Each structure stands twice: as C-alpha cells, then as structure tokens.
Amino acid sequence: MAYDQALAERIRKVLAGEPGLTEKKMFGGVGFMLRGNMVCGVLDDALIARVGAAQYQEALAQPHVRVLDRNGHAMSGWVQVGPQGVASAADLRRWVMAGVEQVKELPAK
C-alpha cells in the first residue's frame, strides 16, 4: 500500500516554516526531518510520531496509538498513530510538534 499522500501534505503544512526541514522516502513511506533528525513520518495510512522515551508510555495510552514495530522490533520513543488519532488538525499538530520538540534537543546530523 502506498502511503497516505493527504496526510503527508497535512504534515507539510504543520511543519511549514521550520528551518532545515527535509523529506526522505523511507520504509515505503515518507519521513520528515529537521536538521537531519526524523520528526515524524507517514507509513501506509498512519502517522509515525517521535515522542521520546519519557513520554513513550503516556503516548501509548492514547486512543488510536500503538507501538511502532519495524521488522519485529518495537521502536522505543516512537509510536504509530492511526487515522482517527490525527483526524483533527489540532491532534495532528500536537503529535507533530511533540516530535519537533524532541528533535530540537538533539544535535544536528
């Protein structure tokens, strides 16, 4: 399945104006990066969101959120948010900006 282009476009609008924004095709989807660090992405019809280790369990407790599993390994600090979890602009913005805040604490790559 191709990734959700409409969701990718919504993410572009949230991230518009962020310095150093780049996009990269990956895992059959697309990733959005700031200063070389991935903030979020789209895989199939879901948002891949960076939440960090400290907020990981809290994020997993949210509706429509599940573990991001790549090749049988859970990616700690990352979650997958289903379409219903990002249906509103406010919900999408909250998840995307959580990733931006995490990346701002990382050194540029």
Backbone as XML, in Angstrom:
<?xml version="1.0"?>
<chain id="A" units="angstrom">
  <residue number="1" name="MET">
    <atom name="N" x="0.840" y="-1.188" z="0.000"/>
    <atom name="CA" x="0.000" y="0.000" z="0.000"/>
    <atom name="C" x="0.877" y="1.241" z="0.000"/>
  </residue>
  <residue number="2" name="ALA">
    <atom name="N" x="0.560" y="2.192" z="-0.852"/>
    <atom name="CA" x="1.281" y="3.460" z="-0.868"/>
    <atom name="C" x="0.899" y="4.262" z="0.369"/>
  </residue>
  <residue number="3" name="TYR">
    <atom name="N" x="1.783" y="5.156" z="0.769"/>
    <atom name="CA" x="1.479" y="5.954" z="1.952"/>
    <atom name="C" x="0.442" y="7.023" z="1.641"/>
  </residue>
  <residue number="4" name="ASP">
    <atom name="N" x="-0.207" y="7.511" z="2.678"/>
    <atom name="CA" x="-1.291" y="8.483" z="2.578"/>
    <atom name="C" x="-0.728" y="9.857" z="2.209"/>
  </residue>
  <residue number="5" name="GLN">
    <atom name="N" x="-0.872" y="10.214" z="0.946"/>
    <atom name="CA" x="-0.351" y="11.490" z="0.436"/>
    <atom name="C" x="-1.042" y="12.689" z="1.093"/>
  </residue>
  <residue number="6" name="ALA">
    <atom name="N" x="-2.333" y="12.563" z="1.383"/>
    <atom name="CA" x="-3.064" y="13.673" z="2.010"/>
    <atom name="C" x="-2.530" y="13.928" z="3.416"/>
  </residue>
  <residue number="7" name="LEU">
    <atom name="N" x="-2.228" y="12.869" z="4.160"/>
    <atom name="CA" x="-1.650" y="13.042" z="5.492"/>
    <atom name="C" x="-0.281" y="13.689" z="5.397"/>
  </residue>
  <residue number="8" name="ALA">
    <atom name="N" x="0.523" y="13.265" z="4.423"/>
    <atom name="CA" x="1.842" y="13.880" z="4.228"/>
    <atom name="C" x="1.709" y="15.375" z="3.948"/>
  </residue>
  <residue number="9" name="GLU">
    <atom name="N" x="0.739" y="15.755" z="3.155"/>
    <atom name="CA" x="0.528" y="17.172" z="2.850"/>
    <atom name="C" x="0.096" y="17.946" z="4.095"/>
  </residue>
  <residue number="10" name="ARG">
    <atom name="N" x="-0.732" y="17.350" z="4.915"/>
    <atom name="CA" x="-1.147" y="17.996" z="6.171"/>
    <atom name="C" x="0.064" y="18.213" z="7.084"/>
  </residue>
  <residue number="11" name="ILE">
    <atom name="N" x="0.963" y="17.242" z="7.117"/>
    <atom name="CA" x="2.180" y="17.376" z="7.927"/>
    <atom name="C" x="3.055" y="18.495" z="7.375"/>
  </residue>
  <residue number="12" name="ARG">
    <atom name="N" x="3.184" y="18.561" z="6.060"/>
    <atom name="CA" x="3.975" y="19.651" z="5.446"/>
    <atom name="C" x="3.459" y="21.009" z="5.906"/>
  </residue>
  <residue number="13" name="LYS">
    <atom name="N" x="2.154" y="21.156" z="5.983"/>
    <atom name="CA" x="1.572" y="22.436" z="6.413"/>
    <atom name="C" x="1.895" y="22.727" z="7.871"/>
  </residue>
  <residue number="14" name="VAL">
    <atom name="N" x="1.869" y="21.699" z="8.726"/>
    <atom name="CA" x="2.211" y="21.895" z="10.136"/>
    <atom name="C" x="3.671" y="22.320" z="10.266"/>
  </residue>
  <residue number="15" name="LEU">
    <atom name="N" x="4.545" y="21.706" z="9.464"/>
    <atom name="CA" x="5.979" y="21.964" z="9.581"/>
    <atom name="C" x="6.466" y="23.147" z="8.736"/>
  </residue>
  <residue number="16" name="ALA">
    <atom name="N" x="5.576" y="23.749" z="7.968"/>
    <atom name="CA" x="5.976" y="24.876" z="7.120"/>
    <atom name="C" x="6.642" y="25.955" z="7.963"/>
  </residue>
  <residue number="17" name="GLY">
    <atom name="N" x="7.769" y="26.432" z="7.495"/>
    <atom name="CA" x="8.478" y="27.488" z="8.205"/>
    <atom name="C" x="9.526" y="26.982" z="9.177"/>
  </residue>
  <residue number="18" name="GLU">
    <atom name="N" x="9.551" y="25.674" z="9.462"/>
    <atom name="CA" x="10.585" y="25.136" z="10.353"/>
    <atom name="C" x="11.912" y="25.121" z="9.585"/>
  </residue>
  <residue number="19" name="PRO">
    <atom name="N" x="12.935" y="25.738" z="10.145"/>
    <atom name="CA" x="14.227" y="25.768" z="9.438"/>
    <atom name="C" x="14.855" y="24.380" z="9.346"/>
  </residue>
  <residue number="20" name="GLY">
    <atom name="N" x="15.408" y="24.085" z="8.186"/>
    <atom name="CA" x="16.110" y="22.824" z="7.994"/>
    <atom name="C" x="15.217" y="21.637" z="7.706"/>
  </residue>
  <residue number="21" name="LEU">
    <atom name="N" x="13.969" y="21.871" z="7.304"/>
    <atom name="CA" x="13.039" y="20.779" z="7.026"/>
    <atom name="C" x="13.423" y="20.069" z="5.730"/>
  </residue>
  <residue number="22" name="THR">
    <atom name="N" x="13.493" y="18.739" z="5.784"/>
    <atom name="CA" x="13.696" y="17.920" z="4.597"/>
    <atom name="C" x="12.757" y="16.728" z="4.663"/>
  </residue>
  <residue number="23" name="GLU">
    <atom name="N" x="12.541" y="16.129" z="3.508"/>
    <atom name="CA" x="11.725" y="14.917" z="3.416"/>
    <atom name="C" x="12.568" y="13.824" z="2.796"/>
  </residue>
  <residue number="24" name="LYS">
    <atom name="N" x="12.299" y="12.595" z="3.231"/>
    <atom name="CA" x="13.027" y="11.459" z="2.686"/>
    <atom name="C" x="12.079" y="10.275" z="2.575"/>
  </residue>
  <residue number="25" name="LYS">
    <atom name="N" x="12.066" y="9.651" z="1.409"/>
    <atom name="CA" x="11.282" y="8.430" z="1.232"/>
    <atom name="C" x="11.983" y="7.327" z="2.032"/>
  </residue>
  <residue number="26" name="MET">
    <atom name="N" x="11.213" y="6.635" z="2.872"/>
    <atom name="CA" x="11.779" y="5.548" z="3.671"/>
    <atom name="C" x="10.696" y="4.586" z="4.105"/>
  </residue>
  <residue number="27" name="PHE">
    <atom name="N" x="11.037" y="3.353" z="4.313"/>
    <atom name="CA" x="10.170" y="2.228" z="4.684"/>
    <atom name="C" x="8.856" y="2.211" z="3.898"/>
  </residue>
  <residue number="28" name="GLY">
    <atom name="N" x="8.901" y="2.565" z="2.644"/>
    <atom name="CA" x="7.690" y="2.577" z="1.834"/>
    <atom name="C" x="6.791" y="3.758" z="2.130"/>
  </residue>
  <residue number="29" name="GLY">
    <atom name="N" x="7.285" y="4.690" z="2.906"/>
    <atom name="CA" x="6.536" y="5.895" z="3.261"/>
    <atom name="C" x="7.417" y="7.115" z="3.081"/>
  </residue>
  <residue number="30" name="VAL">
    <atom name="N" x="7.186" y="8.102" z="3.910"/>
    <atom name="CA" x="7.973" y="9.321" z="3.851"/>
    <atom name="C" x="8.278" y="9.778" z="5.272"/>
  </residue>
  <residue number="31" name="GLY">
    <atom name="N" x="9.497" y="10.275" z="5.465"/>
    <atom name="CA" x="9.902" y="10.820" z="6.754"/>
    <atom name="C" x="10.153" y="12.309" z="6.636"/>
  </residue>
  <residue number="32" name="PHE">
    <atom name="N" x="9.870" y="13.037" z="7.703"/>
    <atom name="CA" x="10.091" y="14.477" z="7.759"/>
    <atom name="C" x="11.180" y="14.733" z="8.785"/>
  </residue>
  <residue number="33" name="MET">
    <atom name="N" x="12.220" y="15.457" z="8.366"/>
    <atom name="CA" x="13.374" y="15.662" z="9.224"/>
    <atom name="C" x="13.709" y="17.134" z="9.381"/>
  </residue>
  <residue number="34" name="LEU">
    <atom name="N" x="14.185" y="17.452" z="10.564"/>
    <atom name="CA" x="14.719" y="18.780" z="10.843"/>
    <atom name="C" x="16.172" y="18.607" z="11.229"/>
  </residue>
  <residue number="35" name="ARG">
    <atom name="N" x="17.034" y="19.336" z="10.575"/>
    <atom name="CA" x="18.486" y="19.284" z="10.819"/>
    <atom name="C" x="19.003" y="17.846" z="10.789"/>
  </residue>
  <residue number="36" name="GLY">
    <atom name="N" x="18.404" y="17.006" z="9.933"/>
    <atom name="CA" x="18.860" y="15.639" z="9.763"/>
    <atom name="C" x="18.280" y="14.624" z="10.719"/>
  </residue>
  <residue number="37" name="ASN">
    <atom name="N" x="17.455" y="15.039" z="11.666"/>
    <atom name="CA" x="16.823" y="14.141" z="12.633"/>
    <atom name="C" x="15.342" y="13.984" z="12.292"/>
  </residue>
  <residue number="38" name="MET">
    <atom name="N" x="14.879" y="12.746" z="12.285"/>
    <atom name="CA" x="13.488" y="12.497" z="11.913"/>
    <atom name="C" x="12.531" y="12.943" z="13.009"/>
  </residue>
  <residue number="39" name="VAL">
    <atom name="N" x="11.540" y="13.724" z="12.607"/>
    <atom name="CA" x="10.499" y="14.241" z="13.494"/>
    <atom name="C" x="9.296" y="13.308" z="13.487"/>
  </residue>
  <residue number="40" name="CYS">
    <atom name="N" x="8.861" y="12.950" z="12.281"/>
    <atom name="CA" x="7.674" y="12.131" z="12.106"/>
    <atom name="C" x="7.674" y="11.589" z="10.690"/>
  </residue>
  <residue number="41" name="GLY">
    <atom name="N" x="6.666" y="10.814" z="10.372"/>
    <atom name="CA" x="6.556" y="10.286" z="9.030"/>
    <atom name="C" x="5.179" y="9.717" z="8.781"/>
  </residue>
  <residue number="42" name="VAL">
    <atom name="N" x="5.007" y="9.204" z="7.578"/>
    <atom name="CA" x="3.764" y="8.553" z="7.197"/>
    <atom name="C" x="4.115" y="7.163" z="6.685"/>
  </residue>
  <residue number="43" name="LEU">
    <atom name="N" x="3.465" y="6.171" z="7.243"/>
    <atom name="CA" x="3.615" y="4.780" z="6.818"/>
    <atom name="C" x="2.214" y="4.244" z="6.575"/>
  </residue>
  <residue number="44" name="ASP">
    <atom name="N" x="1.942" y="3.824" z="5.371"/>
    <atom name="CA" x="0.593" y="3.410" z="4.971"/>
    <atom name="C" x="-0.367" y="4.570" z="5.249"/>
  </residue>
  <residue number="45" name="ASP">
    <atom name="N" x="-1.349" y="4.373" z="6.143"/>
    <atom name="CA" x="-2.301" y="5.456" z="6.431"/>
    <atom name="C" x="-2.104" y="6.036" z="7.827"/>
  </residue>
  <residue number="46" name="ALA">
    <atom name="N" x="-0.953" y="5.742" z="8.440"/>
    <atom name="CA" x="-0.719" y="6.155" z="9.827"/>
    <atom name="C" x="0.421" y="7.156" z="9.944"/>
  </residue>
  <residue number="47" name="LEU">
    <atom name="N" x="0.345" y="7.943" z="10.987"/>
    <atom name="CA" x="1.424" y="8.853" z="11.352"/>
    <atom name="C" x="2.424" y="8.087" z="12.209"/>
  </residue>
  <residue number="48" name="ILE">
    <atom name="N" x="3.689" y="8.224" z="11.905"/>
    <atom name="CA" x="4.766" y="7.734" z="12.763"/>
    <atom name="C" x="5.219" y="8.964" z="13.537"/>
  </residue>
  <residue number="49" name="ALA">
    <atom name="N" x="5.154" y="8.907" z="14.849"/>
    <atom name="CA" x="5.442" y="10.088" z="15.661"/>
    <atom name="C" x="6.564" y="9.817" z="16.660"/>
  </residue>
  <residue number="50" name="ARG">
    <atom name="N" x="7.528" y="10.729" z="16.720"/>
    <atom name="CA" x="8.590" y="10.661" z="17.730"/>
    <atom name="C" x="8.051" y="11.298" z="18.993"/>
  </residue>
  <residue number="51" name="VAL">
    <atom name="N" x="8.054" y="10.541" z="20.075"/>
    <atom name="CA" x="7.559" y="11.068" z="21.343"/>
    <atom name="C" x="8.632" y="11.080" z="22.421"/>
  </residue>
  <residue number="52" name="GLY">
    <atom name="N" x="9.710" y="10.365" z="22.196"/>
    <atom name="CA" x="10.785" y="10.309" z="23.181"/>
    <atom name="C" x="10.516" y="9.281" z="24.270"/>
  </residue>
  <residue number="53" name="ALA">
    <atom name="N" x="11.578" y="8.911" z="24.951"/>
    <atom name="CA" x="11.495" y="7.864" z="25.976"/>
    <atom name="C" x="10.610" y="8.263" z="27.152"/>
  </residue>
  <residue number="54" name="ALA">
    <atom name="N" x="10.704" y="9.506" z="27.583"/>
    <atom name="CA" x="9.968" y="9.940" z="28.772"/>
    <atom name="C" x="8.452" y="9.953" z="28.549"/>
  </residue>
  <residue number="55" name="GLN">
    <atom name="N" x="8.008" y="10.218" z="27.338"/>
    <atom name="CA" x="6.575" y="10.298" z="27.041"/>
    <atom name="C" x="6.036" y="9.050" z="26.349"/>
  </residue>
  <residue number="56" name="TYR">
    <atom name="N" x="6.878" y="8.046" z="26.170"/>
    <atom name="CA" x="6.509" y="6.862" z="25.396"/>
    <atom name="C" x="5.277" y="6.137" z="25.961"/>
  </residue>
  <residue number="57" name="GLN">
    <atom name="N" x="5.295" y="5.771" z="27.223"/>
    <atom name="CA" x="4.175" y="5.031" z="27.811"/>
    <atom name="C" x="2.899" y="5.863" z="27.828"/>
  </residue>
  <residue number="58" name="GLU">
    <atom name="N" x="3.029" y="7.143" z="28.112"/>
    <atom name="CA" x="1.863" y="8.033" z="28.099"/>
    <atom name="C" x="1.265" y="8.108" z="26.694"/>
  </residue>
  <residue number="59" name="ALA">
    <atom name="N" x="2.125" y="8.189" z="25.688"/>
    <atom name="CA" x="1.650" y="8.243" z="24.308"/>
    <atom name="C" x="0.921" y="6.957" z="23.934"/>
  </residue>
  <residue number="60" name="LEU">
    <atom name="N" x="1.466" y="5.813" z="24.342"/>
    <atom name="CA" x="0.838" y="4.530" z="24.023"/>
    <atom name="C" x="-0.544" y="4.381" z="24.655"/>
  </residue>
  <residue number="61" name="ALA">
    <atom name="N" x="-0.810" y="5.100" z="25.721"/>
    <atom name="CA" x="-2.101" y="5.028" z="26.398"/>
    <atom name="C" x="-3.182" y="5.845" z="25.681"/>
  </residue>
  <residue number="62" name="GLN">
    <atom name="N" x="-2.788" y="6.647" z="24.690"/>
    <atom name="CA" x="-3.741" y="7.489" z="23.973"/>
    <atom name="C" x="-4.553" y="6.650" z="22.980"/>
  </residue>
  <residue number="63" name="PRO">
    <atom name="N" x="-5.785" y="7.084" z="22.688"/>
    <atom name="CA" x="-6.600" y="6.357" z="21.709"/>
    <atom name="C" x="-5.938" y="6.338" z="20.327"/>
  </residue>
  <residue number="64" name="HIS">
    <atom name="N" x="-6.092" y="5.230" z="19.617"/>
    <atom name="CA" x="-5.636" y="5.062" z="18.230"/>
    <atom name="C" x="-4.112" y="5.024" z="18.097"/>
  </residue>
  <residue number="65" name="VAL">
    <atom name="N" x="-3.410" y="4.762" z="19.187"/>
    <atom name="CA" x="-1.943" y="4.745" z="19.180"/>
    <atom name="C" x="-1.474" y="3.329" z="19.482"/>
  </residue>
  <residue number="66" name="ARG">
    <atom name="N" x="-0.451" y="2.910" z="18.768"/>
    <atom name="CA" x="0.139" y="1.594" z="19.022"/>
    <atom name="C" x="1.655" y="1.668" z="18.886"/>
  </residue>
  <residue number="67" name="VAL">
    <atom name="N" x="2.292" y="0.616" z="19.298"/>
    <atom name="CA" x="3.751" y="0.508" z="19.203"/>
    <atom name="C" x="4.148" y="0.563" z="17.728"/>
  </residue>
  <residue number="68" name="LEU">
    <atom name="N" x="5.215" y="1.269" z="17.435"/>
    <atom name="CA" x="5.782" y="1.250" z="16.090"/>
    <atom name="C" x="6.719" y="0.056" z="16.033"/>
  </residue>
  <residue number="69" name="ASP">
    <atom name="N" x="6.330" y="-0.933" z="15.268"/>
    <atom name="CA" x="7.080" y="-2.179" z="15.150"/>
    <atom name="C" x="7.703" y="-2.243" z="13.761"/>
  </residue>
  <residue number="70" name="ARG">
    <atom name="N" x="9.011" y="-2.306" z="13.710"/>
    <atom name="CA" x="9.722" y="-2.443" z="12.442"/>
    <atom name="C" x="10.492" y="-3.753" z="12.474"/>
  </residue>
  <residue number="71" name="ASN">
    <atom name="N" x="10.111" y="-4.663" z="11.614"/>
    <atom name="CA" x="10.789" y="-5.955" z="11.489"/>
    <atom name="C" x="10.817" y="-6.730" z="12.797"/>
  </residue>
  <residue number="72" name="GLY">
    <atom name="N" x="9.728" y="-6.683" z="13.547"/>
    <atom name="CA" x="9.628" y="-7.439" z="14.782"/>
    <atom name="C" x="10.252" y="-6.780" z="15.992"/>
  </residue>
  <residue number="73" name="HIS">
    <atom name="N" x="10.688" y="-5.561" z="15.849"/>
    <atom name="CA" x="11.311" y="-4.834" z="16.959"/>
    <atom name="C" x="10.551" y="-3.545" z="17.226"/>
  </residue>
  <residue number="74" name="ALA">
    <atom name="N" x="10.120" y="-3.365" z="18.465"/>
    <atom name="CA" x="9.444" y="-2.123" z="18.852"/>
    <atom name="C" x="10.464" y="-1.000" z="18.868"/>
  </residue>
  <residue number="75" name="MET">
    <atom name="N" x="10.104" y="0.115" z="18.290"/>
    <atom name="CA" x="10.984" y="1.283" z="18.279"/>
    <atom name="C" x="10.613" y="2.176" z="19.459"/>
  </residue>
  <residue number="76" name="SER">
    <atom name="N" x="11.334" y="2.031" z="20.538"/>
    <atom name="CA" x="11.066" y="2.810" z="21.744"/>
    <atom name="C" x="11.194" y="4.297" z="21.440"/>
  </residue>
  <residue number="77" name="GLY">
    <atom name="N" x="10.268" y="5.064" z="21.985"/>
    <atom name="CA" x="10.284" y="6.501" z="21.752"/>
    <atom name="C" x="9.520" y="6.923" z="20.506"/>
  </residue>
  <residue number="78" name="TRP">
    <atom name="N" x="9.004" y="5.933" z="19.777"/>
    <atom name="CA" x="8.224" y="6.185" z="18.561"/>
    <atom name="C" x="6.897" y="5.443" z="18.669"/>
  </residue>
  <residue number="79" name="VAL">
    <atom name="N" x="5.835" y="6.050" z="18.158"/>
    <atom name="CA" x="4.530" y="5.402" z="18.123"/>
    <atom name="C" x="3.930" y="5.548" z="16.735"/>
  </residue>
  <residue number="80" name="GLN">
    <atom name="N" x="2.936" y="4.716" z="16.490"/>
    <atom name="CA" x="2.177" y="4.789" z="15.256"/>
    <atom name="C" x="0.766" y="5.233" z="15.627"/>
  </residue>
  <residue number="81" name="VAL">
    <atom name="N" x="0.311" y="6.312" z="15.013"/>
    <atom name="CA" x="-0.998" y="6.886" z="15.319"/>
    <atom name="C" x="-1.911" y="6.646" z="14.119"/>
  </residue>
  <residue number="82" name="GLY">
    <atom name="N" x="-2.992" y="5.927" z="14.348"/>
    <atom name="CA" x="-3.941" y="5.617" z="13.286"/>
    <atom name="C" x="-4.681" y="6.848" z="12.799"/>
  </residue>
  <residue number="83" name="PRO">
    <atom name="N" x="-5.346" y="6.731" z="11.655"/>
    <atom name="CA" x="-6.042" y="7.870" z="11.050"/>
    <atom name="C" x="-6.991" y="8.607" z="11.985"/>
  </residue>
  <residue number="84" name="GLN">
    <atom name="N" x="-7.710" y="7.876" z="12.831"/>
    <atom name="CA" x="-8.657" y="8.541" z="13.733"/>
    <atom name="C" x="-7.935" y="9.390" z="14.778"/>
  </residue>
  <residue number="85" name="GLY">
    <atom name="N" x="-6.703" y="9.041" z="15.094"/>
    <atom name="CA" x="-5.931" y="9.789" z="16.083"/>
    <atom name="C" x="-5.363" y="11.093" z="15.560"/>
  </residue>
  <residue number="86" name="VAL">
    <atom name="N" x="-5.413" y="11.287" z="14.234"/>
    <atom name="CA" x="-4.921" y="12.535" z="13.637"/>
    <atom name="C" x="-5.966" y="13.152" z="12.714"/>
  </residue>
  <residue number="87" name="ALA">
    <atom name="N" x="-7.229" y="12.803" z="12.949"/>
    <atom name="CA" x="-8.309" y="13.293" z="12.092"/>
    <atom name="C" x="-8.473" y="14.806" z="12.183"/>
  </residue>
  <residue number="88" name="SER">
    <atom name="N" x="-8.292" y="15.364" z="13.369"/>
    <atom name="CA" x="-8.421" y="16.823" z="13.502"/>
    <atom name="C" x="-7.063" y="17.485" z="13.305"/>
  </residue>
  <residue number="89" name="ALA">
    <atom name="N" x="-7.103" y="18.729" z="12.863"/>
    <atom name="CA" x="-5.863" y="19.490" z="12.688"/>
    <atom name="C" x="-5.135" y="19.655" z="14.013"/>
  </residue>
  <residue number="90" name="ALA">
    <atom name="N" x="-5.882" y="19.839" z="15.081"/>
    <atom name="CA" x="-5.265" y="20.030" z="16.403"/>
    <atom name="C" x="-4.538" y="18.770" z="16.863"/>
  </residue>
  <residue number="91" name="ASP">
    <atom name="N" x="-5.141" y="17.608" z="16.662"/>
    <atom name="CA" x="-4.495" y="16.359" z="17.059"/>
    <atom name="C" x="-3.232" y="16.110" z="16.240"/>
  </residue>
  <residue number="92" name="LEU">
    <atom name="N" x="-3.307" y="16.320" z="14.935"/>
    <atom name="CA" x="-2.120" y="16.143" z="14.103"/>
    <atom name="C" x="-1.016" y="17.085" z="14.555"/>
  </residue>
  <residue number="93" name="ARG">
    <atom name="N" x="-1.350" y="18.330" z="14.768"/>
    <atom name="CA" x="-0.354" y="19.316" z="15.195"/>
    <atom name="C" x="0.290" y="18.916" z="16.528"/>
  </residue>
  <residue number="94" name="ARG">
    <atom name="N" x="-0.497" y="18.426" z="17.443"/>
    <atom name="CA" x="0.037" y="18.015" z="18.755"/>
    <atom name="C" x="1.088" y="16.918" z="18.591"/>
  </residue>
  <residue number="95" name="TRP">
    <atom name="N" x="0.787" y="15.899" z="17.776"/>
    <atom name="CA" x="1.734" y="14.803" z="17.579"/>
    <atom name="C" x="2.983" y="15.266" z="16.843"/>
  </residue>
  <residue number="96" name="VAL">
    <atom name="N" x="2.810" y="16.052" z="15.784"/>
    <atom name="CA" x="3.956" y="16.517" z="15.001"/>
    <atom name="C" x="4.850" y="17.425" z="15.842"/>
  </residue>
  <residue number="97" name="MET">
    <atom name="N" x="4.257" y="18.339" z="16.574"/>
    <atom name="CA" x="5.059" y="19.269" z="17.376"/>
    <atom name="C" x="5.754" y="18.577" z="18.543"/>
  </residue>
  <residue number="98" name="ALA">
    <atom name="N" x="5.204" y="17.466" z="19.019"/>
    <atom name="CA" x="5.905" y="16.677" z="20.036"/>
    <atom name="C" x="7.228" y="16.182" z="19.457"/>
  </residue>
  <residue number="99" name="GLY">
    <atom name="N" x="7.210" y="15.763" z="18.211"/>
    <atom name="CA" x="8.438" y="15.333" z="17.535"/>
    <atom name="C" x="9.402" y="16.474" z="17.318"/>
  </residue>
  <residue number="100" name="VAL">
    <atom name="N" x="8.885" y="17.630" z="16.959"/>
    <atom name="CA" x="9.740" y="18.809" z="16.778"/>
    <atom name="C" x="10.461" y="19.125" z="18.086"/>
  </residue>
  <residue number="101" name="GLU">
    <atom name="N" x="9.742" y="19.100" z="19.194"/>
    <atom name="CA" x="10.365" y="19.396" z="20.495"/>
    <atom name="C" x="11.453" y="18.388" z="20.827"/>
  </residue>
  <residue number="102" name="GLN">
    <atom name="N" x="11.227" y="17.116" z="20.521"/>
    <atom name="CA" x="12.249" y="16.090" z="20.766"/>
    <atom name="C" x="13.497" y="16.350" z="19.925"/>
  </residue>
  <residue number="103" name="VAL">
    <atom name="N" x="13.300" y="16.681" z="18.665"/>
    <atom name="CA" x="14.421" y="16.886" z="17.745"/>
    <atom name="C" x="15.210" y="18.143" z="18.105"/>
  </residue>
  <residue number="104" name="LYS">
    <atom name="N" x="14.560" y="19.150" z="18.618"/>
    <atom name="CA" x="15.273" y="20.379" z="18.973"/>
    <atom name="C" x="16.305" y="20.131" z="20.080"/>
  </residue>
  <residue number="105" name="GLU">
    <atom name="N" x="16.153" y="19.037" z="20.837"/>
    <atom name="CA" x="17.100" y="18.700" z="21.881"/>
    <atom name="C" x="18.273" y="17.876" z="21.361"/>
  </residue>
  <residue number="106" name="LEU">
    <atom name="N" x="18.208" y="17.457" z="20.087"/>
    <atom name="CA" x="19.256" y="16.616" z="19.512"/>
    <atom name="C" x="20.246" y="17.447" z="18.703"/>
  </residue>
  <residue number="107" name="PRO">
    <atom name="N" x="21.500" y="16.999" z="18.637"/>
    <atom name="CA" x="22.451" y="17.704" z="17.774"/>
    <atom name="C" x="22.080" y="17.487" z="16.305"/>
  </residue>
  <residue number="108" name="ALA">
    <atom name="N" x="22.391" y="18.443" z="15.478"/>
    <atom name="CA" x="22.151" y="18.306" z="14.037"/>
    <atom name="C" x="23.030" y="17.194" z="13.483"/>
  </residue>
  <residue number="109" name="LYS">
    <atom name="N" x="22.524" y="16.517" z="12.475"/>
    <atom name="CA" x="23.298" y="15.461" z="11.807"/>
    <atom name="C" x="23.911" y="15.997" z="10.530"/>
  </residue>
</chain>
